[in-house]
């Protein structure tokens, strides 16, 4: 039972972390109008935040390696709660951006350390399923959280939405305090661990797949709601539908991956989901302007969003078990580089009204991910 409560607490924490990273995408129009800035400026809240998360993940993981897991996880969520509460009362875009960057510098710790914390709590044979469960928090953030943010921001405003996220983060911090064991310490990281990783061709290729995967995903996901309204005459309901489809598909894909991997192996499972996501990006690109086709593309893309990252984490652990703490932290860092690259490039295309090109940019990133995947050895990584 204690294991279950810890799983739920870490899942909720990942849910809050996911919302913190993605929230501006759910209220682009409201923030744009309220802060008197462009939609692209609001999108940069995600892009710049991803840069901070990317830099912060390995650094903060290293600096906090000796802090107890319960204090670290609950403290991180408390900072996220304070950041959103302050954002609700600020009038300046520059101030909100600065506050967000500070908040996310601390939030960078949660997702990688949630994985390592779960591995410390459950027996080794239960770790794959436990990790998959914890990462469902991100799928739920997209499937449930973003549609709620879109609806809430439309009905009540962006300030109230920030305040609501702050309250939810505070509740999650309390849950982490109550559910996580006291005295739980993580495995220490050393600088030599990162040097060893840098010398491994296999590990670097696996990390490169994460970079291209996330770039492909975020080329579309950050601007899909704005595109639905701009080129397909969709309103807030259409935006909420796309986010729901993305998240529901993510849940389905992750659950399917946990079954498929048992007989197909990590390598083949990952390859299949990269192809599915690339197909979804192509359908989205060809369907720009037609909401039904855009929705179909988003659903296919969503099938691999969580599953792809889960399989990537599993490949890193299998490829170098003794370096798992360092590789998971680096994978999270690379993940956020991909978010920044994809959302930043798509933002430039959106600004210059190359709407259809955004989808094809995503296809190109997934093609690069698949080529890199083919360069990895099945014998060594599955």
C-alpha positions in Angstrom: 0.0 0.0 0.0 2.9 2.4 0.8 4.3 1.7 -2.6 0.9 2.6 -4.2 0.7 5.9 -2.3 4.2 6.8 -3.4 3.4 6.0 -7.0 0.3 8.2 -6.8 2.2 11.0 -5.2 5.0 11.0 -7.8 2.4 10.7 -10.6 0.6 13.8 -9.3 3.9 15.6 -9.1 4.7 14.8 -12.7 1.2 16.0 -13.6 1.9 19.3 -11.9 5.3 19.5 -13.5 3.8 18.8 -16.9 1.2 21.5 -16.4 3.9 24.0 -15.3 5.9 23.4 -18.5 2.9 23.4 -20.9 0.4 25.7 -19.3 1.0 28.8 -21.6 0.1 26.6 -24.6 -3.4 26.2 -23.2 -4.0 29.9 -22.9 -2.1 31.5 -25.7 -4.8 33.9 -26.7 -5.7 34.9 -23.2 -2.1 35.7 -22.2 -1.5 37.4 -25.5 -4.5 39.8 -24.9 -4.0 40.2 -21.2 -0.3 41.0 -21.4 -0.5 42.9 -24.7 2.1 40.7 -26.5 2.0 38.5 -29.6 1.0 34.8 -29.6 4.6 34.0 -30.5 5.8 35.9 -27.4 3.6 33.7 -25.2 4.9 30.6 -27.0 8.4 31.8 -26.0 7.4 31.2 -22.4 7.5 27.5 -23.3 10.6 27.8 -25.4 12.7 29.8 -22.9 11.4 27.6 -20.1 12.6 24.6 -22.0 16.1 26.0 -22.2 16.2 26.5 -18.5 14.9 23.0 -17.9 17.5 21.6 -20.2 20.4 23.3 -18.4 18.9 22.8 -15.0 18.2 19.1 -15.1 21.7 17.6 -14.9 23.1 20.5 -12.9 20.4 20.6 -10.2 20.4 16.7 -10.1 24.1 16.9 -9.3 23.8 19.7 -6.8 20.9 18.1 -4.9 22.2 14.6 -4.9 22.6 14.4 -1.1 19.2 16.0 -0.2 16.6 13.6 1.0 14.1 12.6 -1.6 11.0 13.5 0.3 12.3 17.1 1.1 13.5 17.5 -2.5 10.3 16.4 -4.2 7.9 18.2 -2.0 10.1 21.3 -1.9 10.2 21.5 -5.7 6.4 21.4 -5.9 6.2 24.1 -3.2 8.4 26.4 -5.4 6.2 25.6 -8.4 3.1 26.5 -6.3 4.6 29.8 -5.2 5.7 30.7 -8.8 2.2 30.3 -10.1 0.6 32.2 -7.2 2.9 35.1 -7.9 2.3 34.9 -11.7 -1.4 35.4 -11.0 -0.9 38.9 -9.6 1.8 40.2 -12.0 0.9 42.5 -14.9 4.2 42.5 -16.8 5.1 39.9 -19.5 8.8 40.4 -18.7 8.2 39.8 -15.0 6.1 36.7 -15.7 8.9 35.4 -18.0 11.6 36.0 -15.4 9.5 34.4 -12.6 8.8 31.4 -14.9 12.5 30.9 -15.6 13.4 30.9 -11.9 10.5 28.6 -11.1 11.4 26.1 -13.8 15.1 26.1 -12.8 13.9 24.4 -9.7 11.2 22.4 -11.4 13.9 20.8 -13.6 14.6 18.4 -10.8 11.2 16.7 -10.5 10.8 14.4 -13.5 14.2 12.7 -13.5 14.3 12.4 -9.7 10.7 11.0 -9.7 12.1 8.2 -11.8 15.1 7.6 -9.6 13.0 7.9 -6.4 10.5 5.3 -7.6 13.4 3.0 -8.4 14.6 3.3 -4.8 11.1 2.4 -3.4 9.9 -0.6 -5.4 11.6 -4.0 -6.0 13.7 -4.3 -9.2 11.2 -6.5 -11.0 8.4 -3.9 -10.5 10.5 -0.9 -11.6 9.4 -0.9 -15.4 5.7 -0.9 -14.6 6.2 1.6 -11.7 8.1 4.0 -13.9 5.5 3.8 -16.7 2.8 4.6 -14.1 4.7 7.6 -12.8 5.2 8.9 -16.3 1.5 8.8 -16.9 1.4 12.1 -15.0 2.7 13.8 -18.1 0.0 12.1 -20.3 -2.7 13.2 -17.9 -1.3 16.8 -17.9 -2.0 16.8 -21.7 -5.2 14.7 -21.7 -6.9 16.3 -18.7 -4.9 19.3 -17.6 -4.5 21.3 -20.8 -8.1 21.0 -21.8 -9.1 22.2 -18.4 -6.6 25.1 -18.6 -8.0 26.1 -22.0 -11.6 26.0 -20.6 -10.7 27.6 -17.3 -8.8 30.4 -19.0 -11.6 31.1 -21.4 -14.3 31.2 -18.8 -12.4 32.8 -15.9 -9.2 34.3 -17.1 -5.5 33.6 -17.1 -4.9 35.0 -13.6 -7.4 32.7 -12.1 -5.8 29.8 -14.1 -2.4 30.5 -12.7 -3.9 30.7 -9.2 -5.6 27.3 -9.7 -2.4 25.6 -10.8 -0.7 27.1 -7.7 -3.3 25.5 -5.4 -3.0 22.2 -7.2 0.8 22.3 -6.9 0.6 23.0 -3.1 -1.8 20.1 -2.7 0.6 17.8 -4.6 3.5 19.0 -2.4 1.6 18.0 0.7 0.8 14.6 -0.9 4.5 14.0 -1.5 5.3 14.8 2.1 2.7 12.4 3.3 3.4 9.5 0.9 7.2 9.4 0.4 9.4 7.6 3.0 11.6 9.6 5.3 15.3 9.2 5.1 15.3 8.1 1.5 18.6 9.1 -0.2 19.4 8.9 -3.9 22.6 7.5 -5.5 25.3 10.2 -5.7 26.3 11.5 -9.1 29.8 12.3 -10.1 31.3 14.4 -12.9 33.1 11.3 -14.1 29.7 9.7 -14.8 29.0 12.4 -17.4 32.5 12.0 -19.0 31.9 8.2 -19.4 28.5 8.9 -21.1 30.2 11.4 -23.5 32.6 8.7 -24.6 29.8 6.2 -25.4 28.5 6.2 -29.0 25.5 4.1 -28.1 24.3 6.3 -25.3 24.9 9.5 -27.3 22.8 8.1 -30.2 20.0 7.2 -27.9 20.1 10.7 -26.4 20.0 12.1 -30.0 16.8 10.2 -30.7 15.2 12.0 -27.7 16.3 15.3 -29.1 14.7 14.7 -32.5 11.6 13.1 -31.1 10.8 16.0 -28.8 11.6 18.5 -31.5 9.1 16.8 -33.7 6.4 16.6 -31.0 6.7 20.3 -29.9 6.8 21.6 -33.4 3.1 20.8 -33.5 1.8 20.6 -29.9 2.7 24.1 -28.8 0.9 25.8 -31.8 -1.8 23.3 -32.7 -4.5 25.1 -30.8 -3.6 28.5 -32.3 -3.5 26.8 -35.8 -6.9 25.3 -35.2 -8.3 28.7 -34.6 -6.3 30.5 -37.3 -6.7 28.2 -40.3 -9.5 25.8 -39.4 -12.1 28.2 -37.8 -11.9 26.3 -34.6 -12.8 28.0 -31.3 -11.8 27.2 -27.7 -13.7 23.9 -27.8 -11.7 22.8 -30.8 -8.5 23.6 -29.0 -9.6 21.6 -26.0 -10.5 18.7 -28.2 -7.0 18.6 -29.7 -5.4 18.7 -26.3 -7.7 15.9 -25.1 -7.0 13.8 -28.2 -3.3 14.3 -27.7 -3.4 13.3 -24.0 -5.8 10.4 -24.4 -3.7 9.0 -27.2 -0.7 9.4 -25.0 -2.3 7.3 -22.3 -3.4 4.6 -24.8 0.1 4.6 -26.4 1.9 4.3 -23.0 -0.4 1.5 -21.8 0.1 -0.3 -25.2 3.8 0.1 -25.0 4.0 -1.6 -21.6 2.4 -4.7 -23.2 4.1 -4.6 -26.6 7.6 -4.3 -25.1 7.1 -7.7 -23.3 7.3 -9.6 -26.6 8.8 -7.1 -29.1 11.6 -5.7 -27.0 12.4 -2.1 -26.3 14.2 -1.5 -29.6 11.4 -2.6 -31.9 8.7 -1.0 -29.7 10.4 2.4 -29.9 10.9 2.2 -33.7 7.2 1.4 -34.2 6.2 4.5 -32.2 8.6 6.8 -34.0 7.0 5.7 -37.3 3.5 6.2 -35.9 4.4 9.8 -34.7 6.0 10.6 -38.1 2.8 9.4 -39.8 0.7 11.6 -37.5 2.8 14.7 -38.2 2.4 14.0 -42.0 -1.4 13.7 -41.7 -1.4 17.0 -39.6 0.7 18.8 -42.3 -1.5 17.6 -45.2 -4.7 18.3 -43.2 -3.9 21.9 -42.2 -7.2 23.9 -42.6 -9.4 20.8 -42.1 -10.0 20.2 -38.4 -10.9 16.5 -38.7 -7.6 15.7 -40.5 -5.6 17.9 -38.0 -7.3 16.0 -35.2 -6.5 12.6 -36.7 -2.8 13.7 -37.0 -2.7 14.8 -33.4 -4.2 11.5 -32.2 -1.5 9.5 -34.1 1.2 11.8 -32.8 -0.1 11.5 -29.3 0.2 7.7 -29.3 3.9 8.0 -29.1 4.4 11.1 -26.9 4.7 9.2 -23.6 5.5 5.8 -24.9 8.5 7.1 -26.9 10.0 8.8 -23.8 9.4 5.8 -21.6 11.1 3.5 -24.1 14.0 5.9 -24.3 14.5 5.8 -20.6 14.3 2.0 -20.6 17.0 1.8 -23.4 19.3 4.0 -21.4 18.9 1.9 -18.2 19.5 -1.3 -20.2 22.5 0.0 -22.1 24.3 1.2 -19.0 22.7 0.2 -15.7 25.4 1.7 -13.5 25.1 5.1 -15.2 21.3 5.2 -15.1 21.0 8.2 -12.7 23.2 10.3 -14.9 21.7 9.2 -18.3 18.1 9.7 -17.1 19.1 13.3 -16.0 20.8 13.9 -19.3 17.8 12.5 -21.2 15.5 14.9 -19.4 17.9 17.7 -20.3 18.0 16.7 -24.0 14.2 16.4 -23.9 13.9 20.0 -23.0 16.5 21.0 -25.7 14.2 19.3 -28.1 11.2 21.2 -26.8 13.0 24.5 -27.2 14.3 23.6 -30.7 10.9 22.4 -31.9 8.7 25.2 -30.4 11.3 27.9 -31.3 11.5 26.8 -35.0 7.7 26.4 -35.2 7.3 29.9 -33.6 9.3 31.5 -36.4 7.2 29.7 -39.0 4.0 30.7 -37.3 5.1 34.3 -37.1 5.8 34.4 -40.9 2.5 32.6 -41.6 4.1 29.4 -42.9 1.4 27.4 -41.2 1.5 24.2 -43.3 5.3 24.1 -43.1 5.0 23.6 -39.3 3.7 20.1 -39.9 6.4 19.3 -42.4 9.0 20.6 -40.0 7.7 18.0 -37.5 7.9 15.2 -40.1 11.6 16.1 -40.8 12.5 15.9 -37.1 10.8 12.5 -36.8 12.6 11.3 -39.9 15.9 12.3 -38.3 14.9 10.4 -35.2 14.2 7.3 -37.2 17.5 7.5 -39.1 19.3 7.8 -35.8 17.3 5.0 -34.4 18.5 2.8 -37.3 22.1 3.6 -36.3 21.7 2.1 -32.9 22.4 -1.6 -32.4 19.5 -3.8 -31.4 21.9 -6.2 -29.9 23.2 -3.6 -27.5 20.1 -1.6 -26.7 17.2 -4.0 -26.4 
